[in-house]
Amino acid sequence: MPAEEPTEQATVGLVMKSLGAEFFKNMEEGAIAHAEERGDVDLIPLGTQTQEELDQQISLVENLITQQVDAIVIAPMDSRALVPPLVDAMEAGIKVINIDVMLDQETMQEAGVNIPFLGPDNVEAAKMVGDVLADELGEGGKVIIIEGIPGALNAQQRKEGFVQAIDEGGLELLTSNTANWEIEEAFTVFSDLLTRYPDVQGVMAANDAMALGVVQAIDAAGLTGQIKVVGFDNDPSIRPLIAEGKVLATIDQFGSDMAALGIDAAMEAIDGKVFEDWVKTPTLLVTADNVEVE
């Protein structure tokens, strides 16, 4: 059987979450640069305005189907709700690559599809950064978790990793509340929690945007430096706070690299390559010892 001819030029849609978030801005910039470097990809980078516009993200996928793109690379806002439109894309002959947030396995099984995932081990990474807080506070330390969107599998996995760190470190979990990945919501949520739990000593935030909102709430309450915070994403805005000691640690999951890998995988899928269910991408613990402030 003759080998398939390599793809000469292909149109790839990159569907992200909020482009108002630093993580996805960086992902978009990295993806555009990578597509230009490759030279064989017509990239269509798309995103929503906030982290909660699920219907808008579904519409972005539907529009790419209408445009008859060759492949879609997606960081889904909801691990279940995005499966049906992606199934529609596959039925239209479009290759689909899942990055950042793993699609729900059971929902895919029910739909009879298997969409490859390129992304980090969120449980392992969240435990790693949670362990930093546990070591800092010691046994009995009182902590709060600020979660991402409950319907997103990476939010669930990061909470799972945080809880593992809490259990192993002998910490006391006061409460766990969502702030839906957003800075302003985290500020409001944690300001309220500070009133309810004035003895809190540490916070595990499931992304750096929420960690930033938590730090702003701590500063506004006149408690700067008294409550330890960890985050996740290594956003540029969090790095100075790590250097200053306002945030203990975060996790770099290399968003721009992840998008580049997703584009490469999409091009290989167009050429006929079949991927395993999960291609793990790297993570790095970032602390004051190795943080790079621009």
C-alpha positions in Angstrom: 0.0 0.0 0.0 1.6 3.4 -1.0 2.4 5.9 1.7 0.0 8.9 2.0 1.3 12.1 0.5 2.4 14.6 3.2 0.1 17.5 3.7 1.3 20.6 1.8 -1.0 23.3 3.4 -3.8 22.8 5.9 -6.2 25.0 7.8 -6.2 24.4 11.5 -8.6 26.1 13.9 -7.3 26.6 17.5 -10.2 27.0 19.9 -9.2 28.4 23.3 -11.0 29.7 26.3 -10.8 33.3 27.4 -8.3 35.4 25.5 -8.6 37.9 28.4 -6.7 35.4 30.5 -2.9 35.6 30.3 -2.5 31.9 29.9 -4.5 31.8 26.7 -3.0 35.1 25.4 0.4 33.4 25.7 -1.0 30.2 24.1 -2.4 32.2 21.1 0.9 34.1 20.7 2.9 30.8 20.8 0.6 29.1 18.4 0.7 32.0 15.8 4.5 32.0 16.0 4.7 28.2 15.6 2.4 28.2 12.6 4.4 30.9 10.9 7.6 29.0 11.6 6.1 25.8 10.1 4.9 27.6 7.0 2.4 24.9 6.1 -0.4 25.9 8.5 -3.2 28.4 7.9 -4.0 29.0 11.6 -7.4 30.3 12.8 -6.9 31.2 16.5 -10.2 31.7 18.3 -11.2 32.3 21.9 -14.0 33.7 24.1 -14.0 36.8 26.2 -14.5 35.1 29.6 -13.9 31.6 31.0 -17.7 31.0 31.3 -19.0 31.6 27.7 -19.6 27.9 27.0 -22.2 28.6 24.3 -19.8 30.9 22.5 -17.1 28.3 22.5 -19.5 25.7 21.1 -20.4 28.3 18.4 -16.7 28.7 17.5 -16.4 25.0 16.8 -19.6 25.0 14.7 -18.3 27.9 12.7 -15.1 26.1 12.0 -17.1 23.1 10.8 -19.0 25.5 8.4 -15.6 26.8 7.2 -14.6 23.2 6.4 -11.2 23.5 8.2 -8.9 20.5 8.0 -8.4 20.2 11.8 -9.5 21.6 15.1 -7.2 21.9 18.2 -9.3 22.6 21.3 -8.9 23.5 24.9 -12.5 22.8 26.0 -14.3 25.0 28.5 -16.5 22.0 29.6 -15.3 18.4 29.3 -18.7 17.0 28.4 -20.5 19.8 26.6 -17.9 20.1 23.9 -18.0 16.5 22.9 -21.2 16.6 20.7 -19.9 19.5 18.5 -16.5 17.9 18.2 -18.2 14.6 17.1 -20.0 16.7 14.4 -16.6 18.0 13.3 -15.2 14.5 13.1 -18.2 13.3 11.1 -17.5 16.2 8.7 -14.0 14.7 8.1 -12.2 17.2 10.4 -9.4 15.9 12.6 -9.7 16.9 16.3 -6.9 17.2 18.8 -7.7 17.9 22.5 -5.2 20.0 24.5 -5.1 21.5 28.0 -8.4 20.1 29.5 -9.1 16.5 28.9 -12.5 15.7 27.4 -14.7 13.4 29.4 -13.9 9.7 28.7 -17.4 8.4 29.4 -19.1 11.0 27.2 -16.7 10.1 24.3 -17.4 6.4 24.8 -21.1 7.0 24.7 -20.6 9.0 21.4 -18.3 6.2 20.0 -15.3 8.4 19.5 -11.8 8.6 20.8 -10.2 12.1 20.7 -6.5 12.1 21.5 -5.4 14.4 24.4 -2.1 16.3 24.7 -1.8 17.9 28.1 -0.4 17.8 31.6 -1.1 15.5 34.5 -3.1 18.1 36.5 -3.5 15.9 39.6 0.3 15.3 39.9 1.1 19.0 39.2 -1.5 20.3 41.7 -0.2 18.0 44.4 3.3 19.2 43.7 2.5 22.8 44.2 0.1 21.9 47.1 3.0 20.2 48.8 4.9 23.5 48.8 2.2 25.1 50.9 1.9 22.0 53.2 5.6 22.2 53.9 5.4 25.9 54.6 2.5 25.7 57.0 3.2 22.4 58.7 0.7 19.9 60.1 -2.5 21.5 61.3 -2.3 24.5 58.9 -5.7 25.8 57.9 -6.3 26.2 54.2 -8.9 27.1 51.6 -9.1 25.8 48.0 -10.3 28.2 45.3 -11.5 26.0 42.4 -11.9 26.5 38.7 -15.1 25.9 36.8 -16.7 22.7 38.3 -17.6 21.2 34.8 -14.0 21.4 33.6 -12.0 18.2 34.2 -8.8 20.1 34.9 -10.5 22.0 37.7 -11.6 18.7 39.2 -8.2 17.2 38.8 -6.4 20.1 40.3 -8.7 20.0 43.3 -8.0 16.3 43.6 -4.2 17.0 43.7 -4.7 19.8 46.3 -6.7 17.5 48.5 -4.0 14.8 48.3 -1.4 17.4 49.4 -3.7 18.5 52.2 -4.3 14.9 53.4 -0.6 13.9 53.2 0.5 17.2 54.8 -2.0 16.9 57.7 -3.6 20.3 56.8 -7.1 21.3 57.8 -9.3 22.2 54.8 -11.7 24.9 55.9 -13.7 25.1 52.7 -13.4 24.8 48.9 -15.2 27.3 46.7 -15.2 28.1 42.9 -14.2 31.4 41.4 -14.6 30.1 37.8 -10.9 30.9 36.9 -11.5 34.7 37.1 -9.5 37.4 39.0 -12.4 39.6 40.0 -14.5 36.7 41.1 -11.7 35.3 43.2 -11.2 38.7 44.8 -14.9 38.8 45.8 -15.1 35.1 46.8 -12.0 35.2 49.0 -12.9 38.6 50.6 -16.1 36.9 51.8 -14.2 33.8 52.9 -11.7 35.9 54.9 -14.6 37.2 56.9 -16.0 33.7 57.5 -12.6 32.1 58.2 -10.3 34.8 59.7 -7.9 32.0 60.9 -7.1 30.8 57.4 -3.3 30.5 56.8 -3.0 29.3 53.2 -4.8 29.2 49.9 -4.5 26.8 47.0 -5.8 28.5 43.8 -6.4 26.3 40.8 -5.0 29.0 38.4 -2.9 32.1 38.7 -5.7 34.5 37.7 -7.6 33.4 40.9 -4.3 33.4 42.9 -3.9 37.1 41.8 -7.5 37.9 43.0 -6.8 36.2 46.3 -3.6 38.2 46.8 -5.5 41.4 46.0 -8.1 40.4 48.7 -5.4 39.7 51.2 -3.7 43.1 50.5 -7.1 44.9 50.7 -7.7 43.3 54.1 -4.3 44.6 55.4 -3.0 41.0 55.7 -0.2 41.2 53.2 2.3 38.3 53.7 0.2 36.7 56.5 -1.6 34.2 54.3 0.4 31.9 52.0 -0.8 31.4 48.5 0.0 28.9 45.7 -1.3 29.0 42.1 -1.1 27.2 38.8 -0.1 28.4 35.2 3.0 30.6 35.7 1.3 33.7 34.3 3.6 36.7 33.8 1.6 38.7 36.4 2.2 36.1 39.1 6.0 35.9 38.7 6.8 39.2 40.5 4.5 38.1 43.4 6.6 34.9 43.7 9.8 37.0 43.7 8.3 39.3 46.4 7.1 36.3 48.5 3.4 37.1 48.2 2.9 33.8 46.3 4.9 30.7 47.3 4.7 28.7 44.0 3.0 28.0 40.8 3.1 25.4 38.0 4.3 26.1 34.5 2.4 23.9 32.1 4.0 25.6 29.0 0.7 26.7 27.3 2.4 28.1 24.1 4.3 24.8 23.7 1.2 22.8 24.3 -0.6 24.7 21.5 2.4 24.1 19.2 2.3 20.4 20.0 -1.4 20.4 19.3 -0.8 22.0 15.9 1.9 19.5 15.0 -0.3 16.6 16.1 -3.2 17.9 14.0 -1.0 18.1 10.9 0.2 14.5 11.6 -3.4 13.4 12.1 -4.3 14.9 8.7 -1.5 12.8 7.2 -2.9 9.6 8.8 -1.1 9.3 12.1 -3.1 7.6 15.0 -2.3 8.9 18.5 -2.5 7.2 21.9 -5.3 8.5 24.2 -3.0 10.7 26.3 0.3 12.3 25.3 1.6 13.8 28.5 3.1 17.3 28.3 5.6 18.6 30.8 5.1 20.7 33.9 7.5 22.6 36.1 7.3 23.8 39.7 8.1 27.5 39.9 9.2 29.0 43.2 11.3 32.0 44.3 14.4 29.8 43.5 13.7 29.6 39.8 11.1 32.2 38.9 12.0 34.4 35.9 10.6 37.9 36.1 10.5 39.8 32.9 
